[in-house]
Every structure is written in C-alpha cells, then in structure tokens.
Amino acid sequence: MSITSIERSLWLLLAAFMISVPWLIPALINGFWVSVIAEILIWSLFAASVNLLFGYVGLLSFGQALYFGFGMYGVAIGIQDLHLSFWPAFGLGIVASMAMALITGIFAVRLTWHYFAIITVVFSLIFYFLALSNKWLTGGDDGINFTLPPTFNIGGFSKSFTDSTFQYFFILATVAFCFWLMHRLIASPLGKALVAIRDNDVRASLIGLNVYLLRLIAFVLAGFLAGVAGALFAFFGRYASASYMFYHVSGEAVVWAIVGGAGTLLGPVVGTTLFIIVREVVSTHWEHHALIVGAVAILVVIFAPKGVVGLWNDWIARIAEGSSTEESGVTKLRTDP
Amino acid sequence: MDKLLLLAMNGLIWGLIIALIALGLAIIFGLLDIINLAHGDFFMVGTVLAWATLQTTGSFWLAFIVAPLIGFAMGALIQRIVIQPIHNVAALSIVATFGLSLILQEGVRITYGPTPGRILAPIQGTIPMFGVDYELYRLFAAAVAILALGGFFLFLNHTQLGTWMRAVRHDRDTAVAMGIPAGRVYVLTFGIGFALAAVGGVVAAPITTVDFRGGVDILPFCFMAVIIGGLGNLPGTAAAAVLLAFLEGVIQSVADPTVARISSLVLMSAVLLLRPQGLFKGLAR
C-alpha cells in the first residue's frame, strides 16, 4: 500500500467518523462529547485563521480574537437589537469581521514580524476595552444572551439549533466548507504568491508581486475565517461576550496552530483537538488542568518544533524514502539476472 | 485639581514600578529575541513572594532580598529548561512562554489560592503634599523603584557582566569570537529579567492586590512601554513606562480608567505606525 493510498483512506476514515459522530459518540461515551466535538470544530476554524496568516504568509497575528468577537457580536446584535433572522445575522457577523479586518489590516500589514504581532494585539485590545466600556451595546463582560431564530423555515418545515444533531451538522458543514476553501486558496496562484511572500518578501516584490496588497487580502481572508468561527460560536452558545475579544483568546489560537503544525492545512485542527480534549478529560478529574495544558505546549515546541503534523509529515517522508530505496533494490534484482 | 494631582502622582509612581518590570521584558526581548508572554506572571510571582515572606518571617522588608534571588533562580532555570531547547525562535518562544504563563498562574492558584489578597503597607501614614495627604508608602515605593532602575543601569554600563550583555545583544557572533560565554549571558539575562519583574512585584504588592491573575493586565502595558520606548532602547523603555502611566493617571482624573487605557493604546498604534523605532530614538542611547 502506498503512502498516498494510506493518506486517502485516513481521510475517508476521518470523514466517516465526523459524519457518524451524533450516533457513535452517545453510544460509546455520552452525548456531552458531541458538543465538545462541535466546539473543537469551531475553534479549529479560528486557529486556521491564525495559521493562514502565520503558516502561509509569515505574519504572526496576536489579535485574531478581535475578528472572532466581531463575528459573535454581529450575530448577537443582529438578532437581539436588529431582530434579524438566522441567515442575515450570520451574514452580518461575517461582513462585520471582514470589514474590521480590512480597516485594521490597512494599517497592520504595513508592519512585519514583531511589530505586526504587537499592532494586531493593540488593535484587539482597543476594541476589547471599547466593548467593555460600551455596555449598552455589548453587555460588557456579561455579554448578550439571545434566543436563536430557526435556521430554515420553509413552509411548515423548520430546523433550528435546538435540534442538537442539526446543530452539529450545520457546524460540521460550515467548517468543512471553510477548510475546503482554504485548501483551494493554498493551491491557487494567489496561495502560491502568499507562500512566496512568506519565504522571501523582497524576492516576491522583485518578481512583481504587490506584497502589501497580497498581505492585505490574506489578512481580510483570515478575518473571514475568524468571523465565521465567531458567528458559529455565537449560534452555538446563544450569546456573545467581550471576554472573547481578550488577547488570551488570540494567544490560545496561536498556540493551537503552532502546536498542531503551522503551514499545514490540518495542523490547527490537530492542535485544537489535542488541547480541548486534554482540557475536557483532565478538568473532569483535576481542577488544575491548566498545568497540563501549559506543560503540553512547552513539550511540543521543544520536541516537535514543526508541530504534530510536521512530525507526522517527516515520519511519512522517511517511510516513503525507505520504501523507494527498497523498490529500487527490487528492480535492480530483476534487471540483473 | 487635588484629584488631578493625586492621580498624576499615583500614575508617576506606578510608572516607575512598571519601568522596572518593562526593563526586564526589554532585555529578554532585545537579547534573546524572546516574546515573553509570561513576563506579567513574573511580576505576579513577585507579589506572591512578598506575601509569602511576610507570612513566614513576619517581615516585609526581607522580601526585597528573597524575591529577586528566587526570581533570578527561577528565571535562570526557565532559560535552561524551556528557552534554550527552542534556540530563541521567536514563534516557538510565544508558545513556550504562553505555556509557562499558564503553569505559573495555575501553580500560584494551587499554592496561594484563587482569592485575591492584600498586603498592609509596611509604612503607614500620610504626608501633606500639594494640599493632599499622600500615602507615605507610595513615596517609598518610588524611591525603591528609582534605586533599582539606577542600580540596573550602573550594572549594565559599568560592570563586566553588563558589558557582556550589551555585547551579545549588539553582535552575538563577534561577542562569541571575543570569548564571551554567550550561553551563560543568556541564562543571566533571563534571570535578571525575572528578578527585575519580581522586585517590581514586591514594591507593588502593598499598592495593588496579590492575585494569581495579577500579571494579565501588566503584560500589555509593559509591551507598550517597550515599543513606545523603542525596541532595544532601555532608557527609552523606562521613560516610556513613566510617561504612559503618568498620562493614564492624568486622563483618569477626567474620564474612567478604560478611556485612559484606550488612549494609551491609540498612542501606541500611532507610534508603531509613524515611528516604529520608538519615540526617543536619537535622544537617549
């Protein structure tokens, strides 16, 4: 069996598992874990927005929580104050976070590296404090609770997030669609241009790429991913809160993305899954689970600096190398009677 | 007017304490290229050490000896165990120090407890200043902070170790070629960085609260000072810390603290975009 066919069957296995979750997990463990997996999906998408910037453009954003928060508040304010139904509220959340990413990005992508990391966290802190102080609009730390309108209401047929299986599949489909979009983006000429900037921005500008514009596009796209994640999380929790705009939330996503493997499509998913499962499993037995989370973060960067997926890829590459020399050995035997 | 003076004065003194902590951050940042997300927690460990010293020995003053020593030892240990294996790669340092921050906070939560506590100021009483009765301890805190800042700059500019630190920061390869043990300088720098934050914690402990989350608010403030002062410009960092806290104090006398914080963040964005080399480039070096 070749490496690609192993990877393909692993993908199929993953897809089959994800689809069977609402029935498999309650039977195996209990229903609570279905919502944990839904939460993992949402946070994976958020970590993917960090990964798009850091792993593919080389910009380390420490302020993605700002766009996550705008996605959340777009939905919450849309439903609670503007009395929108499901889809317009979803759209409002996404548009709000992309618009915010555009406005802040115009300034932020002028800077690189340390300065970029710091200006993104400064922007997110400004809006965090604004959200805290403008309680009339945001509810501050307490946030806004809202009742969720139905997702579909065609004729008498109505579906909403109160149906937990529907909620799970809606989140799964949205997240999978976003990851598919990101996969297409990376393979496209735009994606190649972004990677060229990551590897050497001077050379990229010398071959005629508009580095500033491309970085801005990537920043807005990352804002889109974070915004979708935030909007989904608002639907999922039926609330929005300023506390999700704090820099700790951004920091967690950076950790998840790097631990999973920056610059790989699935890295953020792996990192997020690892940390949330550790948190959920340990926190039921031991109050001080943060110790374990901290230790895992440190151990991974010491022993697997390319992240878990990077480790896996190296391992695969080594096996492929081993099997190819074996094959050449075989052919040598055959051609040499 | 009284309120303005009081808050401006508080801001100034708070700024001197922040300057100590921010200097620790700046030397770690400048020398090791480490974005240290645990630095606020180093400060927090200082406040807890002050509390612990007071509890066990009954003397607050002893903390000024105990906290820097323990801080230095912890910093040196952290450099050897956590920072060295990742070879000063900035992206990895963010993850590692984030993990460190979680461990320190949770460690304090286990040992000290989750509820914030207060330390009674070891110097009681007030002194009339500009028509307001000002707390004596705060003046003492300012004096200690100034002494520590002066001591640090003397150390940096007039001792062999300080010269080594500056040399390694300036040009690591040449420094190594000249026979400076860069590895040991890194350990030393991290230790001193932690110790500075811990001293800041001891000085601040009677003014603020002792809380396992006490470092969370300090961290962005220290980063602001480092950036506004200019990366690698240590006197600039100290000056920026004092300036920022003073400004926040003044703004707090007319608006609420959040507005003050937002305005210093906006100031910082402007500095980043217009003068990324820092406000004081060319003035002090």
Chai-1 contact restraints between the chains, C-beta under 6 A:
chainA,res_idxA,chainB,res_idxB,connection_type,confidence,min_distance_angstrom,max_distance_angstrom,comment,restraint_id
A,F107,B,L273,contact,1.0,0.0,6.0,A-B,restraint_1
A,Y115,B,L272,contact,1.0,0.0,6.0,A-B,restraint_2
A,Y115,B,P276,contact,1.0,0.0,6.0,A-B,restraint_3
A,I118,B,I227,contact,1.0,0.0,6.0,A-B,restraint_4
A,I119,B,L272,contact,1.0,0.0,6.0,A-B,restraint_5
A,V122,B,L265,contact,1.0,0.0,6.0,A-B,restraint_6
A,V122,B,M268,contact,1.0,0.0,6.0,A-B,restraint_7
A,V122,B,S269,contact,1.0,0.0,6.0,A-B,restraint_8
A,L125,B,P220,contact,1.0,0.0,6.0,A-B,restraint_9
A,L125,B,L265,contact,1.0,0.0,6.0,A-B,restraint_10
A,I126,B,I262,contact,1.0,0.0,6.0,A-B,restraint_11
A,I126,B,L265,contact,1.0,0.0,6.0,A-B,restraint_12
A,F129,B,T258,contact,1.0,0.0,6.0,A-B,restraint_13
A,F129,B,R261,contact,1.0,0.0,6.0,A-B,restraint_14
A,F129,B,I262,contact,1.0,0.0,6.0,A-B,restraint_15
A,S133,B,T258,contact,1.0,0.0,6.0,A-B,restraint_16
A,G251,B,F98,contact,1.0,0.0,6.0,A-B,restraint_17
A,V255,B,V95,contact,1.0,0.0,6.0,A-B,restraint_18
A,V255,B,F98,contact,1.0,0.0,6.0,A-B,restraint_19
A,I258,B,V95,contact,1.0,0.0,6.0,A-B,restraint_20
A,H288,B,E106,contact,1.0,0.0,6.0,A-B,restraint_21
A,H288,B,I110,contact,1.0,0.0,6.0,A-B,restraint_22
A,A290,B,L102,contact,1.0,0.0,6.0,A-B,restraint_23
A,A290,B,E106,contact,1.0,0.0,6.0,A-B,restraint_24
A,L291,B,I103,contact,1.0,0.0,6.0,A-B,restraint_25
A,L291,B,E106,contact,1.0,0.0,6.0,A-B,restraint_26
A,V293,B,L102,contact,1.0,0.0,6.0,A-B,restraint_27
A,G294,B,G99,contact,1.0,0.0,6.0,A-B,restraint_28
A,G294,B,L102,contact,1.0,0.0,6.0,A-B,restraint_29
A,G294,B,I103,contact,1.0,0.0,6.0,A-B,restraint_30
A,A297,B,V95,contact,1.0,0.0,6.0,A-B,restraint_31
A,A297,B,G99,contact,1.0,0.0,6.0,A-B,restraint_32
A,I298,B,V82,contact,1.0,0.0,6.0,A-B,restraint_33
A,I298,B,A96,contact,1.0,0.0,6.0,A-B,restraint_34
A,I298,B,G99,contact,1.0,0.0,6.0,A-B,restraint_35
A,V301,B,I86,contact,1.0,0.0,6.0,A-B,restraint_36
A,V301,B,L92,contact,1.0,0.0,6.0,A-B,restraint_37
A,V301,B,V95,contact,1.0,0.0,6.0,A-B,restraint_38
A,V301,B,A96,contact,1.0,0.0,6.0,A-B,restraint_39
A,I302,B,P85,contact,1.0,0.0,6.0,A-B,restraint_40
A,P305,B,L92,contact,1.0,0.0,6.0,A-B,restraint_41
